[in-house]
Amino acid sequence: MSLQNLTVICLLDDEFEDLELWYPVYRTREAGATVLYAGPEKGKTHIGKYGVPATADLSFDEIDSSSVSGLLVPGGWAPDKLRRYPAVLQLVRDMDEANKPIGQICHAGWVLISAKILNGRKVTSTPGIRDDMENAGALWFDEPVVVDGNLISARRPPDLPPYAKAFVDALKERMG
């Protein structure tokens, strides 16, 4: 089943973890979906922790969650910046309320914490933010990928293959 008519947003800010951004984006595109980058400013290029650039197709304020099928939040240090934007937090809440797939890996859990959507949810993350996740009410597991409804979470780069597959599978499942 091709995801040809779906649009996925990948959140973007400086110092994203390069592999955690590019790997799921490419896998989602290979499945047929359109993946657009959204950042604080449309057209601005952001540099990953290892020097790989990505340019925002949209600003956070331009996103209409009703026309988006899924959301990817990469890790690295970008999530600490992303969680400070009210538009990002509202997008995460809107996507969650609509039961649309939200993929988060490593430190990306910080964004979901700030959006206040983790209470009672099963997740994983880099072990470094386990306490933060649990303090937000999440049930944390040390597993490569944890799927709880529309939330797909992973720990770090070695978990990218099963994480990307689980995210694409969630998009396919939502299509019916």
C-alpha positions, 0 to 999 in steps of 0.5 A: 500500500502506497502512502502517495496521498499523505503528507507528513511534517518533520519538525526542524531546528538547529542541532537535530540528530542527523540520522534521526531526521534523515532515516525516517524521512527517507523511509517515509518518502520511500513508502510514497508519502510527501514529507515536508520540513517545518521550522521556525522560519520558512526557507531557513536552513538548519544544520544537524549535529554532524553538519548535514543541512535541512531547509524548512519548507514551511514555518510552524505557523503555516501548518494546518494539522487537518491536512497532515497525516503524521508528524516526525520529531527528530532527536538531538538538541533540537527538541529543547528548542522546538518545545519552546514554540507554542505552535509546535506544542499545539500541533503535537496536541492537535495531532494527538487528539486526531489520533494521527501518528507521531514519531519521536526518537531519543530526546524528542520526548521533550517536545511531547512532555511540553505538549502534555500528552504523555500522562499514562502513555507507554513510551521509550526514549534515550535513557538520559530523559527517562526521568523527564518522561516518567515525571510527565506521567509516561510509562517508560520502557527500555525497548527499541520501539514502543507503540502506544496508539498513535505514539511511536517512540524509539531510543536512539540511532541503532533503533532507526530501522524498526522505528521507521518501519513502525511509523510507516506501518502506523500511517498505512494502518490509519489509511485502512 
